[in-house]
């Protein structure tokens, strides 16, 4: 689906893959103040009710922003909403979101759903994946090469996600300058695990 938004064109596509339900949810919707919310949430496949978790997160995110919350606070509210909905059950989701205003955007993420931004050289990754391997490296205790590889459980296991508890550490990025003819891409690991940034840039163009 594509939608014209002033000088921008918004589009999204999602696919459930081999699972019985699509645990990825996507949101592109207008906000007060001539802003636009873009968000992707990927319900965690190894946990119960990932589809409900991702839907709950995006609903709470939009409501909080509509009520005047900052994007960072809205992400924390989304975590609280998923935790409450779980009510003791194992339920979680990743989140990457951006609020576009004029030719700038701010972004947040939790988990391994990513934001990419194009510059004159192509797509660059804005966010960081919150995997066990990344968190170990960030805290100065990197895993061995084999353990940190993306093909290993430790390389892809999430260290942070919405619904893990009453509070979660949320990364914030921006303001991001949106260049003329450029791209702002939000995606789950269903895309970036199988398509390189160079391939994504070519496909978008």
Phi and psi in degrees as GROMACS dihedral restraints (atoms count N, CA, C in turn):
[ dihedral_restraints ]
;  ai    aj    ak    al  type     phi  dphi    fc
    3     4     5     6     1  -128.0    20    10
    4     5     6     7     1   146.6    20    10
    6     7     8     9     1  -139.5    20    10
    7     8     9    10     1   134.8    20    10
    9    10    11    12     1   -80.6    20    10
   10    11    12    13     1   132.3    20    10
   12    13    14    15     1  -131.8    20    10
   13    14    15    16     1    90.1    20    10
   15    16    17    18     1    60.5    20    10
   16    17    18    19     1  -120.4    20    10
   18    19    20    21     1   -89.0    20    10
   19    20    21    22     1     6.6    20    10
   21    22    23    24     1  -114.3    20    10
   22    23    24    25     1   158.5    20    10
   24    25    26    27     1  -121.4    20    10
   25    26    27    28     1   125.6    20    10
   27    28    29    30     1  -102.7    20    10
   28    29    30    31     1   141.2    20    10
   30    31    32    33     1  -148.9    20    10
   31    32    33    34     1   152.7    20    10
   33    34    35    36     1  -150.0    20    10
   34    35    36    37     1   156.4    20    10
   36    37    38    39     1  -151.8    20    10
   37    38    39    40     1   139.8    20    10
   39    40    41    42     1  -139.4    20    10
   40    41    42    43     1   153.1    20    10
   42    43    44    45     1  -145.2    20    10
   43    44    45    46     1   134.4    20    10
   45    46    47    48     1   -77.9    20    10
   46    47    48    49     1   -13.3    20    10
   48    49    50    51     1    66.3    20    10
   49    50    51    52     1  -147.6    20    10
   51    52    53    54     1   -79.4    20    10
   52    53    54    55     1    -4.8    20    10
   54    55    56    57     1   -80.7    20    10
   55    56    57    58     1   161.4    20    10
   57    58    59    60     1   -71.1    20    10
   58    59    60    61     1   -29.2    20    10
   60    61    62    63     1  -128.8    20    10
   61    62    63    64     1   157.5    20    10
   63    64    65    66     1   -92.7    20    10
   64    65    66    67     1   110.5    20    10
   66    67    68    69     1   -86.5    20    10
   67    68    69    70     1    -6.6    20    10
   69    70    71    72     1   -84.1    20    10
   70    71    72    73     1   134.8    20    10
   72    73    74    75     1  -126.5    20    10
   73    74    75    76     1   143.6    20    10
   75    76    77    78     1  -129.9    20    10
   76    77    78    79     1   146.1    20    10
   78    79    80    81     1  -139.6    20    10
   79    80    81    82     1   128.9    20    10
   81    82    83    84     1  -136.1    20    10
   82    83    84    85     1   113.2    20    10
   84    85    86    87     1  -153.6    20    10
   85    86    87    88     1   146.3    20    10
   87    88    89    90     1   -71.3    20    10
   88    89    90    91     1   146.6    20    10
   90    91    92    93     1  -120.2    20    10
   91    92    93    94     1   160.2    20    10
   93    94    95    96     1   -57.6    20    10
   94    95    96    97     1   151.3    20    10
   96    97    98    99     1    83.2    20    10
   97    98    99   100     1    26.3    20    10
   99   100   101   102     1    57.0    20    10
  100   101   102   103     1    43.0    20    10
  102   103   104   105     1  -116.9    20    10
  103   104   105   106     1   168.1    20    10
  105   106   107   108     1  -137.7    20    10
  106   107   108   109     1   134.1    20    10
  108   109   110   111     1  -100.2    20    10
  109   110   111   112     1   128.3    20    10
  111   112   113   114     1  -120.0    20    10
  112   113   114   115     1   134.2    20    10
  114   115   116   117     1  -155.3    20    10
  115   116   117   118     1   147.7    20    10
  117   118   119   120     1  -132.6    20    10
  118   119   120   121     1   132.4    20    10
  120   121   122   123     1  -129.1    20    10
  121   122   123   124     1   133.9    20    10
  123   124   125   126     1  -117.3    20    10
  124   125   126   127     1   102.9    20    10
  126   127   128   129     1   -60.0    20    10
  127   128   129   130     1   137.8    20    10
  129   130   131   132     1   -74.8    20    10
  130   131   132   133     1   120.8    20    10
  132   133   134   135     1   -66.3    20    10
  133   134   135   136     1   -27.3    20    10
  135   136   137   138     1   -83.8    20    10
  136   137   138   139     1    -5.5    20    10
  138   139   140   141     1  -111.4    20    10
  139   140   141   142     1   163.4    20    10
  141   142   143   144     1   -71.0    20    10
  142   143   144   145     1   143.1    20    10
  144   145   146   147     1    56.8    20    10
  145   146   147   148     1    46.5    20    10
  147   148   149   150     1   -62.3    20    10
  148   149   150   151     1   -33.9    20    10
  150   151   152   153     1   -63.0    20    10
  151   152   153   154     1   -42.3    20    10
  153   154   155   156     1   -67.3    20    10
  154   155   156   157     1   -37.8    20    10
  156   157   158   159     1   -62.7    20    10
  157   158   159   160     1   -46.5    20    10
  159   160   161   162     1   -67.9    20    10
  160   161   162   163     1   -38.1    20    10
  162   163   164   165     1   -66.1    20    10
  163   164   165   166     1   -41.6    20    10
  165   166   167   168     1   -63.2    20    10
  166   167   168   169     1   -42.3    20    10
  168   169   170   171     1   -62.0    20    10
  169   170   171   172     1   -46.8    20    10
  171   172   173   174     1   -69.9    20    10
  172   173   174   175     1   -36.1    20    10
  174   175   176   177     1   -62.6    20    10
  175   176   177   178     1   -43.9    20    10
  177   178   179   180     1   -67.8    20    10
  178   179   180   181     1   -40.4    20    10
  180   181   182   183     1   -58.5    20    10
  181   182   183   184     1   -48.5    20    10
  183   184   185   186     1   -63.7    20    10
  184   185   186   187     1   -44.2    20    10
  186   187   188   189     1   -62.5    20    10
  187   188   189   190     1   -43.1    20    10
  189   190   191   192     1   -64.1    20    10
  190   191   192   193     1   -43.2    20    10
  192   193   194   195     1   -66.2    20    10
  193   194   195   196     1   -38.0    20    10
  195   196   197   198     1   -64.5    20    10
  196   197   198   199     1   -29.9    20    10
  198   199   200   201     1   -85.3    20    10
  199   200   201   202     1    -0.5    20    10
  201   202   203   204     1   105.5    20    10
  202   203   204   205     1     3.4    20    10
  204   205   206   207     1   -69.4    20    10
  205   206   207   208     1   153.9    20    10
  207   208   209   210     1   -71.0    20    10
  208   209   210   211     1   164.2    20    10
  210   211   212   213     1   -62.8    20    10
  211   212   213   214     1   -38.6    20    10
  213   214   215   216     1   -64.6    20    10
  214   215   216   217     1   -45.8    20    10
  216   217   218   219     1   -65.8    20    10
  217   218   219   220     1   -36.1    20    10
  219   220   221   222     1   -63.9    20    10
  220   221   222   223     1   -36.8    20    10
  222   223   224   225     1   -66.3    20    10
  223   224   225   226     1   -39.3    20    10
  225   226   227   228     1   -65.3    20    10
  226   227   228   229     1   -38.7    20    10
  228   229   230   231     1   -64.6    20    10
  229   230   231   232     1   -36.5    20    10
  231   232   233   234     1   -64.3    20    10
  232   233   234   235     1   -39.0    20    10
  234   235   236   237     1   -62.1    20    10
  235   236   237   238     1   -43.7    20    10
  237   238   239   240     1   -62.9    20    10
  238   239   240   241     1   -38.2    20    10
  240   241   242   243     1   -66.5    20    10
  241   242   243   244     1   -41.4    20    10
  243   244   245   246     1   -67.3    20    10
  244   245   246   247     1   -42.1    20    10
  246   247   248   249     1   -61.3    20    10
  247   248   249   250     1   -41.9    20    10
  249   250   251   252     1   -66.4    20    10
  250   251   252   253     1   -42.4    20    10
  252   253   254   255     1   -63.7    20    10
  253   254   255   256     1   -35.1    20    10
  255   256   257   258     1   -64.1    20    10
  256   257   258   259     1   -38.9    20    10
  258   259   260   261     1    49.8    20    10
  259   260   261   262     1    47.1    20    10
  261   262   263   264     1    92.8    20    10
  262   263   264   265     1   -14.1    20    10
  264   265   266   267     1   -80.8    20    10
  265   266   267   268     1   161.0    20    10
  267   268   269   270     1   -79.4    20    10
  268   269   270   271     1   108.7    20    10
  270   271   272   273     1  -148.7    20    10
  271   272   273   274     1   133.8    20    10
  273   274   275   276     1  -161.1    20    10
  274   275   276   277     1   166.0    20    10
  276   277   278   279     1  -156.7    20    10
  277   278   279   280     1   151.2    20    10
  279   280   281   282     1   -83.0    20    10
  280   281   282   283     1   170.0    20    10
  282   283   284   285     1  -153.4    20    10
  283   284   285   286     1   133.4    20    10
  285   286   287   288     1  -134.0    20    10
  286   287   288   289     1   133.0    20    10
  288   289   290   291     1  -144.7    20    10
  289   290   291   292     1   153.6    20    10
  291   292   293   294     1  -142.2    20    10
  292   293   294   295     1   142.8    20    10
  294   295   296   297     1  -112.7    20    10
  295   296   297   298     1   120.1    20    10
  297   298   299   300     1   -99.7    20    10
  298   299   300   301     1   130.1    20    10
  300   301   302   303     1  -140.9    20    10
  301   302   303   304     1   118.6    20    10
  303   304   305   306     1    63.3    20    10
  304   305   306   307     1  -128.3    20    10
  306   307   308   309     1  -108.9    20    10
  307   308   309   310     1    29.5    20    10
  309   310   311   312     1  -131.0    20    10
  310   311   312   313     1   157.7    20    10
  312   313   314   315     1  -142.7    20    10
  313   314   315   316     1   150.6    20    10
  315   316   317   318     1  -119.3    20    10
  316   317   318   319     1   151.4    20    10
  318   319   320   321     1  -139.0    20    10
  319   320   321   322     1   152.6    20    10
  321   322   323   324     1  -134.1    20    10
  322   323   324   325     1   156.5    20    10
  324   325   326   327     1  -153.3    20    10
  325   326   327   328     1   153.0    20    10
  327   328   329   330     1  -140.8    20    10
  328   329   330   331     1   126.3    20    10
  330   331   332   333     1    98.7    20    10
  331   332   333   334     1  -148.7    20    10
  333   334   335   336     1  -115.5    20    10
  334   335   336   337     1    17.7    20    10
  336   337   338   339     1   -81.4    20    10
  337   338   339   340     1   138.3    20    10
  339   340   341   342     1  -118.6    20    10
  340   341   342   343     1   158.1    20    10
  342   343   344   345     1  -116.0    20    10
  343   344   345   346     1   135.7    20    10
  345   346   347   348     1  -121.4    20    10
  346   347   348   349     1   148.8    20    10
  348   349   350   351     1  -131.7    20    10
  349   350   351   352     1   140.8    20    10
  351   352   353   354     1   -91.9    20    10
  352   353   354   355     1   141.6    20    10
  354   355   356   357     1  -124.0    20    10
  355   356   357   358     1  -165.1    20    10
  357   358   359   360     1   -67.0    20    10
  358   359   360   361     1   -16.4    20    10
  360   361   362   363     1  -101.1    20    10
  361   362   363   364     1    -4.7    20    10
  363   364   365   366     1   127.0    20    10
  364   365   366   367     1  -163.9    20    10
  366   367   368   369     1   -78.2    20    10
  367   368   369   370     1   136.5    20    10
  369   370   371   372     1  -124.4    20    10
  370   371   372   373     1   144.5    20    10
  372   373   374   375     1   -78.7    20    10
  373   374   375   376     1   125.1    20    10
  375   376   377   378     1   -87.5    20    10
  376   377   378   379     1   -44.9    20    10
  378   379   380   381     1   -91.9    20    10
  379   380   381   382     1   171.3    20    10
  381   382   383   384     1  -115.0    20    10
  382   383   384   385     1   144.9    20    10
  384   385   386   387     1   -79.6    20    10
  385   386   387   388     1   130.2    20    10
  387   388   389   390     1   -93.8    20    10
  388   389   390   391     1    66.4    20    10
  390   391   392   393     1   -94.1    20    10
  391   392   393   394     1   166.9    20    10
  393   394   395   396     1   -58.7    20    10
  394   395   396   397     1   -41.2    20    10
  396   397   398   399     1   -63.4    20    10
  397   398   399   400     1   -44.6    20    10
  399   400   401   402     1   -65.4    20    10
  400   401   402   403     1   -44.2    20    10
  402   403   404   405     1   -64.7    20    10
  403   404   405   406     1   -36.3    20    10
  405   406   407   408     1   -64.1    20    10
  406   407   408   409     1   -41.4    20    10
  408   409   410   411     1   -67.9    20    10
  409   410   411   412     1   -39.3    20    10
  411   412   413   414     1   -63.8    20    10
  412   413   414   415     1   -34.4    20    10
  414   415   416   417     1   -91.6    20    10
  415   416   417   418     1     7.6    20    10
  417   418   419   420     1    84.1    20    10
  418   419   420   421     1    15.0    20    10
  420   421   422   423     1  -129.3    20    10
  421   422   423   424     1    65.1    20    10
  423   424   425   426     1   -63.1    20    10
  424   425   426   427     1   146.9    20    10
  426   427   428   429     1   -73.3    20    10
  427   428   429   430     1   164.1    20    10
  429   430   431   432     1   -66.6    20    10
  430   431   432   433     1   161.7    20    10
  432   433   434   435     1   -53.4    20    10
  433   434   435   436     1   -44.0    20    10
  435   436   437   438     1   -66.3    20    10
  436   437   438   439     1   -38.1    20    10
  438   439   440   441     1   -70.8    20    10
  439   440   441   442     1   -30.6    20    10
  441   442   443   444     1   -85.4    20    10
  442   443   444   445     1    -6.5    20    10
  444   445   446   447     1   -65.2    20    10
  445   446   447   448     1   145.7    20    10
  447   448   449   450     1   -64.3    20    10
  448   449   450   451     1   -15.5    20    10
  450   451   452   453     1   -89.0    20    10
  451   452   453   454     1    -2.6    20    10
  453   454   455   456     1  -103.3    20    10
  454   455   456   457     1   156.5    20    10
  456   457   458   459     1   -57.4    20    10
  457   458   459   460     1   -41.5    20    10
  459   460   461   462     1   -68.9    20    10
  460   461   462   463     1   -29.4    20    10
  462   463   464   465     1   -71.3    20    10
  463   464   465   466     1   -24.0    20    10
  465   466   467   468     1  -116.6    20    10
  466   467   468   469     1   -12.2    20    10
  468   469   470   471     1   -64.2    20    10
  469   470   471   472     1   134.7    20    10
  471   472   473   474     1   -79.3    20    10
  472   473   474   475     1   133.8    20    10
  474   475   476   477     1   -96.0    20    10
  475   476   477   478     1   -21.0    20    10
  477   478   479   480     1  -137.3    20    10
  478   479   480   481     1   142.2    20    10
  480   481   482   483     1  -165.4    20    10
  481   482   483   484     1   158.7    20    10
  483   484   485   486     1   -70.6    20    10
  484   485   486   487     1   132.9    20    10
  486   487   488   489     1   101.6    20    10
  487   488   489   490     1     0.1    20    10
  489   490   491   492     1   -75.2    20    10
  490   491   492   493     1   -19.1    20    10
  492   493   494   495     1   174.5    20    10
  493   494   495   496     1  -174.5    20    10
  495   496   497   498     1   -59.6    20    10
  496   497   498   499     1   -32.3    20    10
  498   499   500   501     1  -135.0    20    10
  499   500   501   502     1   151.9    20    10
  501   502   503   504     1  -141.1    20    10
  502   503   504   505     1   146.3    20    10
  504   505   506   507     1   -77.5    20    10
  505   506   507   508     1   124.0    20    10
  507   508   509   510     1  -112.6    20    10
  508   509   510   511     1   130.2    20    10
  510   511   512   513     1   -87.2    20    10
  511   512   513   514     1   141.2    20    10
  513   514   515   516     1  -126.3    20    10
  514   515   516   517     1   139.8    20    10
  516   517   518   519     1  -134.4    20    10
  517   518   519   520     1   144.8    20    10
  519   520   521   522     1   126.2    20    10
  520   521   522   523     1   175.8    20    10
  522   523   524   525     1   -72.5    20    10
  523   524   525   526     1   142.4    20    10
  525   526   527   528     1  -100.1    20    10
  526   527   528   529     1   128.4    20    10
  528   529   530   531     1   -84.5    20    10
  529   530   531   532     1   124.4    20    10
  531   532   533   534     1   -94.0    20    10
  532   533   534   535     1   112.8    20    10
  534   535   536   537     1   -80.1    20    10
  535   536   537   538     1   154.6    20    10
  537   538   539   540     1   -60.0    20    10
  538   539   540   541     1   127.9    20    10
  540   541   542   543     1    77.6    20    10
  541   542   543   544     1     8.5    20    10
  543   544   545   546     1   -93.9    20    10
  544   545   546   547     1  -174.4    20    10
  546   547   548   549     1  -130.9    20    10
  547   548   549   550     1   145.6    20    10
  549   550   551   552     1  -122.6    20    10
  550   551   552   553     1   115.2    20    10
  552   553   554   555     1  -118.0    20    10
  553   554   555   556     1   126.8    20    10
  555   556   557   558     1  -112.8    20    10
  556   557   558   559     1   136.2    20    10
  558   559   560   561     1  -156.2    20    10
  559   560   561   562     1   160.5    20    10
  561   562   563   564     1   -91.7    20    10
  562   563   564   565     1   177.9    20    10
  564   565   566   567     1   -69.0    20    10
  565   566   567   568     1   -12.0    20    10
  567   568   569   570     1   -62.7    20    10
  568   569   570   571     1   -21.3    20    10
  570   571   572   573     1  -100.5    20    10
  571   572   573   574     1   -55.4    20    10
  573   574   575   576     1   -72.2    20    10
  574   575   576   577     1   -15.7    20    10
  576   577   578   579     1   -76.5    20    10
  577   578   579   580     1   -17.9    20    10
  579   580   581   582     1  -121.5    20    10
  580   581   582   583     1   -13.5    20    10
  582   583   584   585     1  -127.3    20    10
  583   584   585   586     1   128.5    20    10
  585   586   587   588     1   -74.4    20    10
  586   587   588   589     1   163.7    20    10
  588   589   590   591     1   -60.6    20    10
  589   590   591   592     1   -38.9    20    10
  591   592   593   594     1   -63.3    20    10
  592   593   594   595     1   -41.4    20    10
  594   595   596   597     1   -66.1    20    10
  595   596   597   598     1   -40.6    20    10
  597   598   599   600     1   -61.4    20    10
  598   599   600   601     1   -42.9    20    10
  600   601   602   603     1   -60.9    20    10
  601   602   603   604     1   -42.0    20    10
  603   604   605   606     1   -65.2    20    10
  604   605   606   607     1   -43.3    20    10
  606   607   608   609     1   -66.6    20    10
  607   608   609   610     1   -39.5    20    10
  609   610   611   612     1   -64.1    20    10
  610   611   612   613     1   -41.7    20    10
